[in-house]
């Protein structure tokens, strides 16, 4: 089905969608400050893929991913309108996310992507995801550290 909006209307709608300062991003910041009260937390660090937060001392980059834009397996969907556009667009987003993660990991960062729905309510699943990623990264680093 073709898009029912004109190009100008679609452009205006897309321009109105914020990429910074969203509620999930704010919740993620509050969670990180609660989890790591003594660590320096950088909001919108200059890095590949535009992460939402980084904690340099932990070599941690954290993204708050919207379920729609990043293809959440639980909530993501391709809209019926203009499927020929949205299907490939959302796939490109997922591919880009994988490349960004690999690039940051190659440079020694631990990357955590937290779904929008994980940042609602208690946020226990988001905190658990961050802790697991840091634990896994520490074990990986320990395996690669030369023994004396």
N, CA, C and O atoms as a GROMACS GRO file, in nm:
protein
  592
    1UNK      N    1   0.085  -0.118   0.000
    1UNK     CA    2   0.000   0.000   0.000
    1UNK      C    3   0.089   0.124   0.000
    1UNK      O    4   0.187   0.128   0.074
    2UNK      N    5   0.057   0.221  -0.079
    2UNK     CA    6   0.134   0.345  -0.088
    2UNK      C    7   0.112   0.430   0.036
    2UNK      O    8   0.011   0.416   0.106
    3UNK      N    9   0.205   0.517   0.062
    3UNK     CA   10   0.194   0.608   0.175
    3UNK      C   11   0.076   0.702   0.152
    3UNK      O   12   0.061   0.755   0.042
    4UNK      N   13  -0.006   0.724   0.251
    4UNK     CA   14  -0.123   0.809   0.235
    4UNK      C   15  -0.094   0.955   0.265
    4UNK      O   16  -0.181   1.040   0.250
    5UNK      N   17   0.030   0.984   0.309
    5UNK     CA   18   0.071   1.122   0.331
    5UNK      C   19   0.154   1.172   0.212
    5UNK      O   20   0.218   1.093   0.144
    6UNK      N   21   0.152   1.302   0.190
    6UNK     CA   22   0.239   1.358   0.086
    6UNK      C   23   0.383   1.353   0.137
    6UNK      O   24   0.406   1.333   0.257
    7UNK      N   25   0.479   1.372   0.049
    7UNK     CA   26   0.619   1.371   0.089
    7UNK      C   27   0.647   1.479   0.193
    7UNK      O   28   0.722   1.457   0.288
    8UNK      N   29   0.585   1.595   0.176
    8UNK     CA   30   0.606   1.705   0.270
    8UNK      C   31   0.548   1.671   0.408
    8UNK      O   32   0.611   1.698   0.510
    9UNK      N   33   0.429   1.611   0.410
    9UNK     CA   34   0.368   1.573   0.537
    9UNK      C   35   0.451   1.465   0.607
    9UNK      O   36   0.474   1.472   0.727
   10UNK      N   37   0.495   1.366   0.530
   10UNK     CA   38   0.577   1.259   0.588
   10UNK      C   39   0.708   1.316   0.642
   10UNK      O   40   0.753   1.278   0.750
   11UNK      N   41   0.768   1.407   0.568
   11UNK     CA   42   0.893   1.469   0.612
   11UNK      C   43   0.873   1.545   0.743
   11UNK      O   44   0.956   1.536   0.834
   12UNK      N   45   0.764   1.618   0.753
   12UNK     CA   46   0.734   1.693   0.875
   12UNK      C   47   0.712   1.598   0.993
   12UNK      O   48   0.762   1.622   1.103
   13UNK      N   49   0.639   1.489   0.970
   13UNK     CA   50   0.616   1.390   1.076
   13UNK      C   51   0.748   1.329   1.124
   13UNK      O   52   0.772   1.318   1.244
   14UNK      N   53   0.832   1.290   1.029
   14UNK     CA   54   0.958   1.225   1.064
   14UNK      C   55   1.051   1.322   1.138
   14UNK      O   56   1.121   1.282   1.231
   15UNK      N   57   1.051   1.448   1.098
   15UNK     CA   58   1.136   1.548   1.162
   15UNK      C   59   1.093   1.573   1.306
   15UNK      O   60   1.174   1.615   1.389
   16UNK      N   61   0.967   1.548   1.337
   16UNK     CA   62   0.915   1.572   1.472
   16UNK      C   63   0.951   1.461   1.569
   16UNK      O   64   0.933   1.477   1.690
   17UNK      N   65   1.000   1.349   1.520
   17UNK     CA   66   1.034   1.237   1.607
   17UNK      C   67   1.172   1.264   1.668
   17UNK      O   68   1.272   1.276   1.598
   18UNK      N   69   1.173   1.272   1.800
   18UNK     CA   70   1.298   1.305   1.870
   18UNK      C   71   1.390   1.184   1.878
   18UNK      O   72   1.344   1.071   1.890
   19UNK      N   73   1.520   1.210   1.871
   19UNK     CA   74   1.616   1.102   1.891
   19UNK      C   75   1.691   1.121   2.021
   19UNK      O   76   1.762   1.031   2.065
   20UNK      N   77   1.677   1.237   2.083
   20UNK     CA   78   1.742   1.266   2.212
   20UNK      C   79   1.639   1.325   2.305
   20UNK      O   80   1.544   1.391   2.262
   21UNK      N   81   1.658   1.300   2.435
   21UNK     CA   82   1.568   1.357   2.534
   21UNK      C   83   1.436   1.284   2.546
   21UNK      O   84   1.337   1.342   2.591
   22UNK      N   85   1.433   1.157   2.508
   22UNK     CA   86   1.309   1.080   2.516
   22UNK      C   87   1.288   1.027   2.657
   22UNK      O   88   1.382   1.023   2.737
   23UNK      N   89   1.166   0.988   2.688
   23UNK     CA   90   1.137   0.934   2.821
   23UNK      C   91   1.218   0.807   2.852
   23UNK      O   92   1.275   0.796   2.960
   24UNK      N   93   1.226   0.711   2.758
   24UNK     CA   94   1.308   0.593   2.786
   24UNK      C   95   1.454   0.630   2.814
   24UNK      O   96   1.519   0.570   2.900
   25UNK      N   97   1.505   0.727   2.741
   25UNK     CA   98   1.643   0.770   2.762
   25UNK      C   99   1.660   0.832   2.902
   25UNK      O  100   1.759   0.806   2.970
   26UNK      N  101   1.562   0.912   2.943
   26UNK     CA  102   1.567   0.972   3.077
   26UNK      C  103   1.562   0.863   3.184
   26UNK      O  104   1.636   0.870   3.283
   27UNK      N  105   1.477   0.763   3.166
   27UNK     CA  106   1.467   0.654   3.262
   27UNK      C  107   1.598   0.576   3.269
   27UNK      O  108   1.642   0.536   3.377
   28UNK      N  109   1.659   0.555   3.153
   28UNK     CA  110   1.787   0.483   3.149
   28UNK      C  111   1.894   0.562   3.225
   28UNK      O  112   1.972   0.503   3.299
   29UNK      N  113   1.897   0.692   3.207
   29UNK     CA  114   1.994   0.775   3.279
   29UNK      C  115   1.975   0.764   3.429
   29UNK      O  116   2.072   0.752   3.503
   30UNK      N  117   1.850   0.769   3.474
   30UNK     CA  118   1.822   0.757   3.618
   30UNK      C  119   1.867   0.620   3.670
   30UNK      O  120   1.923   0.609   3.779
   31UNK      N  121   1.842   0.516   3.590
   31UNK     CA  122   1.883   0.381   3.630
   31UNK      C  123   2.035   0.372   3.642
   31UNK      O  124   2.086   0.317   3.739
   32UNK      N  125   2.106   0.424   3.544
   32UNK     CA  126   2.253   0.418   3.547
   32UNK      C  127   2.308   0.496   3.666
   32UNK      O  128   2.403   0.450   3.731
   33UNK      N  129   2.251   0.612   3.695
   33UNK     CA  130   2.297   0.690   3.810
   33UNK      C  131   2.270   0.616   3.941
   33UNK      O  132   2.348   0.626   4.035
   34UNK      N  133   2.159   0.543   3.948
   34UNK     CA  134   2.129   0.464   4.068
   34UNK      C  135   2.222   0.343   4.080
   34UNK      O  136   2.265   0.308   4.190
   35UNK      N  137   2.254   0.281   3.966
   35UNK     CA  138   2.341   0.162   3.968
   35UNK      C  139   2.487   0.197   3.991
   35UNK      O  140   2.560   0.120   4.055
   36UNK      N  141   2.531   0.312   3.940
   36UNK     CA  142   2.672   0.350   3.946
   36UNK      C  143   2.686   0.493   3.999
   36UNK      O  144   2.727   0.583   3.925
   37UNK      N  145   2.652   0.514   4.127
   37UNK     CA  146   2.647   0.651   4.179
   37UNK      C  147   2.782   0.724   4.181
   37UNK      O  148   2.786   0.847   4.179
   38UNK      N  149   2.890   0.650   4.185
   38UNK     CA  150   3.021   0.716   4.194
   38UNK      C  151   3.097   0.718   4.062
   38UNK      O  152   3.211   0.765   4.057
   39UNK      N  153   3.036   0.670   3.959
   39UNK     CA  154   3.101   0.666   3.827
   39UNK      C  155   3.061   0.788   3.744
   39UNK      O  156   2.950   0.840   3.758
   40UNK      N  157   3.152   0.830   3.658
   40UNK     CA  158   3.120   0.937   3.564
   40UNK      C  159   3.035   0.878   3.454
   40UNK      O  160   3.074   0.781   3.389
   41UNK      N  161   2.919   0.935   3.432
   41UNK     CA  162   2.826   0.889   3.329
   41UNK      C  163   2.813   1.001   3.225
   41UNK      O  164   2.775   1.113   3.257
   42UNK      N  165   2.846   0.967   3.102
   42UNK     CA  166   2.845   1.066   2.994
   42UNK      C  167   2.719   1.047   2.911
   42UNK      O  168   2.691   0.938   2.862
   43UNK      N  169   2.642   1.155   2.898
   43UNK     CA  170   2.520   1.150   2.817
   43UNK      C  171   2.555   1.191   2.674
   43UNK      O  172   2.623   1.291   2.652
   44UNK      N  173   2.509   1.115   2.578
   44UNK     CA  174   2.535   1.138   2.436
   44UNK      C  175   2.684   1.151   2.404
   44UNK      O  176   2.727   1.253   2.350
   45UNK      N  177   2.762   1.048   2.437
   45UNK     CA  178   2.905   1.056   2.407
   45UNK      C  179   2.928   1.059   2.255
   45UNK      O  180   2.849   1.007   2.177
   46UNK      N  181   3.038   1.121   2.217
   46UNK     CA  182   3.076   1.125   2.075
   46UNK      C  183   3.133   0.987   2.041
   46UNK      O  184   3.250   0.960   2.069
   47UNK      N  185   3.052   0.903   1.983
   47UNK     CA  186   3.098   0.767   1.950
   47UNK      C  187   3.014   0.712   1.835
   47UNK      O  188   2.907   0.764   1.804
   48UNK      N  189   3.065   0.609   1.775
   48UNK     CA  190   2.995   0.540   1.667
   48UNK      C  191   2.855   0.501   1.711
   48UNK      O  192   2.837   0.447   1.820
   49UNK      N  193   2.756   0.529   1.628
   49UNK     CA  194   2.620   0.484   1.655
   49UNK      C  195   2.538   0.572   1.747
   49UNK      O  196   2.423   0.539   1.776
   50UNK      N  197   2.593   0.682   1.796
   50UNK     CA  198   2.523   0.775   1.883
   50UNK      C  199   2.464   0.708   2.007
   50UNK      O  200   2.342   0.707   2.026
   51UNK      N  201   2.550   0.651   2.093
   51UNK     CA  202   2.498   0.589   2.216
   51UNK      C  203   2.429   0.693   2.303
   51UNK      O  204   2.457   0.812   2.294
   52UNK      N  205   2.338   0.647   2.388
   52UNK     CA  206   2.269   0.739   2.477
   52UNK      C  207   2.355   0.773   2.598
   52UNK      O  208   2.353   0.886   2.646
   53UNK      N  209   2.430   0.674   2.648
   53UNK     CA  210   2.514   0.695   2.765
   53UNK      C  211   2.641   0.611   2.753
   53UNK      O  212   2.644   0.508   2.686
   54UNK      N  213   2.745   0.659   2.820
   54UNK     CA  214   2.864   0.577   2.836
   54UNK      C  215   2.916   0.595   2.978
   54UNK      O  216   2.896   0.699   3.041
   55UNK      N  217   2.983   0.491   3.025
   55UNK     CA  218   3.054   0.498   3.152
   55UNK      C  219   3.198   0.462   3.118
   55UNK      O  220   3.234   0.344   3.113
   56UNK      N  221   3.281   0.564   3.095
   56UNK     CA  222   3.417   0.540   3.047
   56UNK      C  223   3.500   0.448   3.137
   56UNK      O  224   3.576   0.365   3.086
   57UNK      N  225   3.487   0.461   3.269
   57UNK     CA  226   3.569   0.379   3.359
   57UNK      C  227   3.536   0.231   3.348
   57UNK      O  228   3.619   0.146   3.382
   58UNK      N  229   3.417   0.199   3.302
   58UNK     CA  230   3.376   0.059   3.284
   58UNK      C  231   3.383   0.017   3.137
   58UNK      O  232   3.356  -0.099   3.103
   59UNK      N  233   3.420   0.112   3.050
   59UNK     CA  234   3.422   0.086   2.905
   59UNK      C  235   3.285   0.035   2.859
   59UNK      O  236   3.276  -0.063   2.785
   60UNK      N  237   3.179   0.103   2.904
   60UNK     CA  238   3.041   0.062   2.880
   60UNK      C  239   2.969   0.168   2.796
   60UNK      O  240   2.972   0.286   2.829
   61UNK      N  241   2.904   0.123   2.688
   61UNK     CA  242   2.817   0.208   2.607
   61UNK      C  243   2.676   0.150   2.618
   61UNK      O  244   2.657   0.030   2.604
   62UNK      N  245   2.578   0.237   2.642
   62UNK     CA  246   2.441   0.191   2.662
   62UNK      C  247   2.348   0.267   2.567
   62UNK      O  248   2.353   0.389   2.557
   63UNK      N  249   2.264   0.190   2.499
   63UNK     CA  250   2.165   0.245   2.406
   63UNK      C  251   2.025   0.215   2.458
   63UNK      O  252   1.999   0.104   2.506
   64UNK      N  253   1.935   0.312   2.450
   64UNK     CA  254   1.793   0.290   2.479
   64UNK      C  255   1.725   0.277   2.343
   64UNK      O  256   1.704   0.377   2.274
   65UNK      N  257   1.690   0.156   2.305
   65UNK     CA  258   1.634   0.130   2.173
   65UNK      C  259   1.482   0.125   2.176
   65UNK      O  260   1.422   0.054   2.257
   66UNK      N  261   1.421   0.200   2.088
   66UNK     CA  262   1.276   0.197   2.073
   66UNK      C  263   1.234   0.066   2.007
   66UNK      O  264   1.297   0.021   1.912
   67UNK      N  265   1.129   0.007   2.057
   67UNK     CA  266   1.082  -0.122   2.005
   67UNK      C  267   1.048  -0.115   1.856
   67UNK      O  268   1.079  -0.208   1.782
   68UNK      N  269   0.987  -0.006   1.813
   68UNK     CA  270   0.950   0.006   1.672
   68UNK      C  271   1.072   0.024   1.584
   68UNK      O  272   1.091  -0.050   1.488
   69UNK      N  273   1.155   0.123   1.615
   69UNK     CA  274   1.265   0.161   1.527
   69UNK      C  275   1.376   0.058   1.519
   69UNK      O  276   1.446   0.050   1.418
   70UNK      N  277   1.393  -0.022   1.624
   70UNK     CA  278   1.505  -0.116   1.626
   70UNK      C  279   1.462  -0.262   1.617
   70UNK      O  280   1.545  -0.352   1.632
   71UNK      N  281   1.335  -0.286   1.594
   71UNK     CA  282   1.288  -0.422   1.566
   71UNK      C  283   1.282  -0.515   1.684
   71UNK      O  284   1.331  -0.628   1.676
   72UNK      N  285   1.224  -0.470   1.793
   72UNK     CA  286   1.207  -0.555   1.911
   72UNK      C  287   1.132  -0.683   1.871
   72UNK      O  288   1.028  -0.675   1.805
   73UNK      N  289   1.184  -0.801   1.909
   73UNK     CA  290   1.115  -0.924   1.873
   73UNK      C  291   0.978  -0.937   1.938
   73UNK      O  292   0.891  -1.010   1.889
   74UNK      N  293   0.958  -0.867   2.048
   74UNK     CA  294   0.830  -0.875   2.120
   74UNK      C  295   0.728  -0.773   2.068
   74UNK      O  296   0.610  -0.806   2.054
   75UNK      N  297   0.772  -0.651   2.038
   75UNK     CA  298   0.678  -0.544   2.002
   75UNK      C  299   0.700  -0.484   1.864
   75UNK      O  300   0.612  -0.414   1.813
   76UNK      N  301   0.813  -0.510   1.803
   76UNK     CA  302   0.842  -0.450   1.672
   76UNK      C  303   0.752  -0.506   1.564
   76UNK      O  304   0.715  -0.624   1.566
   77UNK      N  305   0.715  -0.421   1.469
   77UNK     CA  306   0.632  -0.467   1.358
   77UNK      C  307   0.653  -0.374   1.239
   77UNK      O  308   0.694  -0.259   1.254
   78UNK      N  309   0.625  -0.425   1.123
   78UNK     CA  310   0.630  -0.345   1.001
   78UNK      C  311   0.489  -0.296   0.974
   78UNK      O  312   0.397  -0.378   0.965
   79UNK      N  313   0.469  -0.165   0.960
   79UNK     CA  314   0.333  -0.115   0.937
   79UNK      C  315   0.277  -0.160   0.802
   79UNK      O  316   0.352  -0.186   0.708
   80UNK      N  317   0.147  -0.168   0.795
   80UNK     CA  318   0.080  -0.208   0.671
   80UNK      C  319   0.094  -0.101   0.562
   80UNK      O  320   0.112  -0.133   0.445
   81UNK      N  321   0.087   0.027   0.603
   81UNK     CA  322   0.102   0.136   0.506
   81UNK      C  323   0.247   0.143   0.459
   81UNK      O  324   0.339   0.143   0.540
   82UNK      N  325   0.266   0.150   0.329
   82UNK     CA  326   0.397   0.171   0.269
   82UNK      C  327   0.499   0.064   0.312
   82UNK      O  328   0.613   0.095   0.345
   83UNK      N  329   0.456  -0.060   0.311
   83UNK     CA  330   0.540  -0.173   0.351
   83UNK      C  331   0.670  -0.182   0.272
   83UNK      O  332   0.774  -0.220   0.326
   84UNK      N  333   0.664  -0.146   0.144
   84UNK     CA  334   0.784  -0.153   0.061
   84UNK      C  335   0.893  -0.059   0.110
   84UNK      O  336   1.012  -0.083   0.087
   85UNK      N  337   0.854   0.047   0.178
   85UNK     CA  338   0.952   0.139   0.234
   85UNK      C  339   0.994   0.093   0.374
   85UNK      O  340   1.113   0.081   0.403
   86UNK      N  341   0.895   0.067   0.461
   86UNK     CA  342   0.923   0.041   0.602
   86UNK      C  343   0.994  -0.091   0.627
   86UNK      O  344   1.079  -0.098   0.716
   87UNK      N  345   0.962  -0.195   0.553
   87UNK     CA  346   1.030  -0.324   0.574
   87UNK      C  347   1.180  -0.311   0.559
   87UNK      O  348   1.254  -0.344   0.653
   88UNK      N  349   1.229  -0.264   0.443
   88UNK     CA  350   1.374  -0.248   0.426
   88UNK      C  351   1.434  -0.145   0.522
   88UNK      O  352   1.547  -0.163   0.569
   89UNK      N  353   1.360  -0.038   0.551
   89UNK     CA  354   1.411   0.066   0.642
   89UNK      C  355   1.439   0.007   0.780
   89UNK      O  356   1.546   0.029   0.836
   90UNK      N  357   1.345  -0.068   0.835
   90UNK     CA  358   1.362  -0.125   0.968
   90UNK      C  359   1.471  -0.232   0.968
   90UNK      O  360   1.542  -0.247   1.067
   91UNK      N  361   1.485  -0.307   0.859
   91UNK     CA  362   1.595  -0.404   0.847
   91UNK      C  363   1.730  -0.334   0.843
   91UNK      O  364   1.826  -0.381   0.904
   92UNK      N  365   1.738  -0.222   0.773
   92UNK     CA  366   1.863  -0.144   0.770
   92UNK      C  367   1.899  -0.097   0.911
   92UNK      O  368   2.016  -0.097   0.948
   93UNK      N  369   1.800  -0.056   0.988
   93UNK     CA  370   1.826  -0.013   1.126
   93UNK      C  371   1.888  -0.126   1.207
   93UNK      O  372   1.986  -0.106   1.279
   94UNK      N  373   1.832  -0.247   1.195
   94UNK     CA  374   1.885  -0.362   1.270
   94UNK      C  375   2.026  -0.397   1.225
   94UNK      O  376   2.112  -0.429   1.307
   95UNK      N  377   2.049  -0.391   1.095
   95UNK     CA  378   2.183  -0.420   1.042
   95UNK      C  379   2.283  -0.316   1.093
   95UNK      O  380   2.393  -0.351   1.135
   96UNK      N  381   2.244  -0.189   1.090
   96UNK     CA  382   2.331  -0.083   1.140
   96UNK      C  383   2.362  -0.104   1.288
   96UNK      O  384   2.476  -0.085   1.330
   97UNK      N  385   2.262  -0.143   1.367
   97UNK     CA  386   2.285  -0.168   1.510
   97UNK      C  387   2.389  -0.277   1.532
   97UNK      O  388   2.474  -0.265   1.620
   98UNK      N  389   2.382  -0.384   1.452
   98UNK     CA  390   2.481  -0.492   1.465
   98UNK      C  391   2.622  -0.443   1.431
   98UNK      O  392   2.718  -0.477   1.500
   99UNK      N  393   2.634  -0.364   1.324
   99UNK     CA  394   2.764  -0.310   1.284
   99UNK      C  395   2.821  -0.216   1.391
   99UNK      O  396   2.940  -0.220   1.421
  100UNK      N  397   2.736  -0.132   1.446
  100UNK     CA  398   2.779  -0.039   1.550
  100UNK      C  399   2.830  -0.117   1.671
  100UNK      O  400   2.934  -0.084   1.727
  101UNK      N  401   2.757  -0.219   1.710
  101UNK     CA  402   2.798  -0.300   1.826
  101UNK      C  403   2.934  -0.364   1.801
  101UNK      O  404   3.021  -0.359   1.888
  102UNK      N  405   2.952  -0.423   1.683
  102UNK     CA  406   3.081  -0.486   1.650
  102UNK      C  407   3.194  -0.383   1.652
  102UNK      O  408   3.303  -0.411   1.703
  103UNK      N  409   3.169  -0.265   1.596
  103UNK     CA  410   3.273  -0.163   1.590
  103UNK      C  411   3.312  -0.117   1.730
  103UNK      O  412   3.431  -0.105   1.760
  104UNK      N  413   3.215  -0.092   1.815
  104UNK     CA  414   3.246  -0.049   1.952
  104UNK      C  415   3.318  -0.159   2.029
  104UNK      O  416   3.412  -0.131   2.105
  105UNK      N  417   3.275  -0.284   2.011
  105UNK     CA  418   3.341  -0.396   2.079
  105UNK      C  419   3.485  -0.411   2.032
  105UNK      O  420   3.575  -0.442   2.111
  106UNK      N  421   3.506  -0.389   1.903
  106UNK     CA  422   3.641  -0.398   1.848
  106UNK      C  423   3.734  -0.296   1.914
  106UNK      O  424   3.854  -0.318   1.925
  107UNK      N  425   3.676  -0.184   1.959
  107UNK     CA  426   3.754  -0.081   2.026
  107UNK      C  427   3.752  -0.094   2.178
  107UNK      O  428   3.787  -0.001   2.250
  108UNK      N  429   3.710  -0.211   2.226
  108UNK     CA  430   3.719  -0.241   2.368
  108UNK      C  431   3.602  -0.202   2.455
  108UNK      O  432   3.613  -0.203   2.577
  109UNK      N  433   3.488  -0.167   2.395
  109UNK     CA  434   3.371  -0.127   2.471
  109UNK      C  435   3.276  -0.244   2.490
  109UNK      O  436   3.265  -0.330   2.402
  110UNK      N  437   3.209  -0.247   2.603
  110UNK     CA  438   3.098  -0.337   2.625
  110UNK      C  439   2.973  -0.260   2.582
  110UNK      O  440   2.953  -0.146   2.624
  111UNK      N  441   2.891  -0.323   2.501
  111UNK     CA  442   2.772  -0.255   2.447
  111UNK      C  443   2.647  -0.322   2.500
  111UNK      O  444   2.633  -0.444   2.494
  112UNK      N  445   2.556  -0.240   2.552
  112UNK     CA  446   2.428  -0.290   2.600
  112UNK      C  447   2.318  -0.212   2.531
  112UNK      O  448   2.319  -0.089   2.529
  113UNK      N  449   2.224  -0.286   2.474
  113UNK     CA  450   2.107  -0.225   2.411
  113UNK      C  451   1.986  -0.265   2.496
  113UNK      O  452   1.956  -0.383   2.512
  114UNK      N  453   1.919  -0.164   2.549
  114UNK     CA  454   1.805  -0.187   2.637
  114UNK      C  455   1.679  -0.147   2.562
  114UNK      O  456   1.670  -0.035   2.510
  115UNK      N  457   1.582  -0.237   2.556
  115UNK     CA  458   1.456  -0.208   2.488
  115UNK      C  459   1.375  -0.107   2.566
  115UNK      O  460   1.379  -0.101   2.689
  116UNK      N  461   1.301  -0.028   2.492
  116UNK     CA  462   1.208   0.070   2.547
  116UNK      C  463   1.118   0.006   2.654
  116UNK      O  464   1.099   0.064   2.761
  117UNK      N  465   1.064  -0.113   2.626
  117UNK     CA  466   0.972  -0.175   2.721
  117UNK      C  467   1.042  -0.222   2.849
  117UNK      O  468   0.976  -0.244   2.951
  118UNK      N  469   1.176  -0.238   2.846
  118UNK     CA  470   1.251  -0.276   2.966
  118UNK      C  471   1.269  -0.157   3.060
  118UNK      O  472   1.308  -0.174   3.175
  119UNK      N  473   1.242  -0.038   3.010
  119UNK     CA  474   1.262   0.084   3.088
  119UNK      C  475   1.131   0.137   3.145
  119UNK      O  476   1.121   0.255   3.178
  120UNK      N  477   1.033   0.051   3.158
  120UNK     CA  478   0.905   0.089   3.218
  120UNK      C  479   0.889   0.012   3.348
  120UNK      O  480   0.943  -0.098   3.362
  121UNK      N  481   0.816   0.067   3.441
  121UNK     CA  482   0.789  -0.002   3.567
  121UNK      C  483   0.914  -0.013   3.654
  121UNK      O  484   0.984   0.086   3.676
  122UNK      N  485   0.940  -0.131   3.701
  122UNK     CA  486   1.050  -0.154   3.795
  122UNK      C  487   1.189  -0.146   3.733
  122UNK      O  488   1.286  -0.115   3.802
  123UNK      N  489   1.200  -0.171   3.605
  123UNK     CA  490   1.326  -0.168   3.531
  123UNK      C  491   1.426  -0.274   3.575
  123UNK      O  492   1.546  -0.261   3.550
  124UNK      N  493   1.377  -0.378   3.640
  124UNK     CA  494   1.466  -0.486   3.683
  124UNK      C  495   1.531  -0.558   3.567
  124UNK      O  496   1.647  -0.598   3.577
  125UNK      N  497   1.459  -0.575   3.457
  125UNK     CA  498   1.517  -0.645   3.344
  125UNK      C  499   1.626  -0.562   3.278
  125UNK      O  500   1.725  -0.617   3.229
  126UNK      N  501   1.612  -0.430   3.277
  126UNK     CA  502   1.716  -0.343   3.220
  126UNK      C  503   1.841  -0.348   3.307
  126UNK      O  504   1.952  -0.359   3.256
  127UNK      N  505   1.823  -0.339   3.438
  127UNK     CA  506   1.937  -0.345   3.530
  127UNK      C  507   2.007  -0.480   3.519
  127UNK      O  508   2.130  -0.488   3.518
  128UNK      N  509   1.928  -0.587   3.509
  128UNK     CA  510   1.985  -0.721   3.495
  128UNK      C  511   2.065  -0.735   3.366
  128UNK      O  512   2.172  -0.796   3.365
  129UNK      N  513   2.015  -0.678   3.260
  129UNK     CA  514   2.084  -0.684   3.131
  129UNK      C  515   2.220  -0.614   3.138
  129UNK      O  516   2.319  -0.663   3.085
  130UNK      N  517   2.223  -0.499   3.205
  130UNK     CA  518   2.347  -0.423   3.219
  130UNK      C  519   2.446  -0.500   3.306
  130UNK      O  520   2.564  -0.510   3.271
  131UNK      N  521   2.399  -0.554   3.418
  131UNK     CA  522   2.488  -0.631   3.507
  131UNK      C  523   2.544  -0.754   3.438
  131UNK      O  524   2.663  -0.783   3.450
  132UNK      N  525   2.459  -0.826   3.364
  132UNK     CA  526   2.506  -0.945   3.292
  132UNK      C  527   2.612  -0.910   3.188
  132UNK      O  528   2.711  -0.981   3.173
  133UNK      N  529   2.591  -0.800   3.118
  133UNK     CA  530   2.689  -0.759   3.016
  133UNK      C  531   2.823  -0.726   3.079
  133UNK      O  532   2.927  -0.763   3.026
  134UNK      N  533   2.822  -0.657   3.192
  134UNK     CA  534   2.947  -0.622   3.260
  134UNK      C  535   3.015  -0.746   3.316
  134UNK      O  536   3.138  -0.757   3.311
  135UNK      N  537   2.937  -0.840   3.370
  135UNK     CA  538   2.994  -0.964   3.422
  135UNK      C  539   3.058  -1.044   3.309
  135UNK      O  540   3.169  -1.094   3.323
  136UNK      N  541   2.986  -1.055   3.198
  136UNK     CA  542   3.039  -1.127   3.082
  136UNK      C  543   3.167  -1.062   3.030
  136UNK      O  544   3.263  -1.132   2.997
  137UNK      N  545   3.169  -0.929   3.024
  137UNK     CA  546   3.286  -0.857   2.974
  137UNK      C  547   3.405  -0.878   3.068
  137UNK      O  548   3.518  -0.895   3.022
  138UNK      N  549   3.380  -0.879   3.198
  138UNK     CA  550   3.488  -0.900   3.295
  138UNK      C  551   3.545  -1.041   3.281
  138UNK      O  552   3.667  -1.059   3.287
  139UNK      N  553   3.460  -1.140   3.263
  139UNK     CA  554   3.508  -1.278   3.245
  139UNK      C  555   3.589  -1.290   3.117
  139UNK      O  556   3.692  -1.356   3.114
  140UNK      N  557   3.540  -1.227   3.010
  140UNK     CA  558   3.610  -1.231   2.882
  140UNK      C  559   3.748  -1.166   2.895
  140UNK      O  560   3.847  -1.218   2.845
  141UNK      N  561   3.753  -1.050   2.964
  141UNK     CA  562   3.880  -0.980   2.982
  141UNK      C  563   3.975  -1.063   3.067
  141UNK      O  564   4.096  -1.066   3.042
  142UNK      N  565   3.921  -1.131   3.168
  142UNK     CA  566   4.004  -1.214   3.256
  142UNK      C  567   4.065  -1.331   3.179
  142UNK      O  568   4.179  -1.369   3.205
  143UNK      N  569   3.990  -1.388   3.084
  143UNK     CA  570   4.042  -1.500   3.004
  143UNK      C  571   4.155  -1.454   2.912
  143UNK      O  572   4.244  -1.533   2.879
  144UNK      N  573   4.151  -1.329   2.873
  144UNK     CA  574   4.250  -1.279   2.777
  144UNK      C  575   4.367  -1.208   2.844
  144UNK      O  576   4.456  -1.157   2.776
  145UNK      N  577   4.366  -1.203   2.978
  145UNK     CA  578   4.476  -1.141   3.050
  145UNK      C  579   4.587  -1.243   3.068
  145UNK      O  580   4.562  -1.353   3.117
  146UNK      N  581   4.712  -1.208   3.030
  146UNK     CA  582   4.823  -1.302   3.045
  146UNK      C  583   4.850  -1.332   3.192
  146UNK      O  584   4.847  -1.242   3.276
  147UNK      N  585   4.875  -1.456   3.223
  147UNK     CA  586   4.908  -1.499   3.361
  147UNK      C  587   5.058  -1.490   3.381
  147UNK      O  588   5.135  -1.510   3.287
  148UNK      N  589   5.098  -1.460   3.505
  148UNK     CA  590   5.244  -1.455   3.535
  148UNK      C  591   5.295  -1.590   3.572
  148UNK      O  592   5.414  -1.604   3.601
   0.00000   0.00000   0.00000
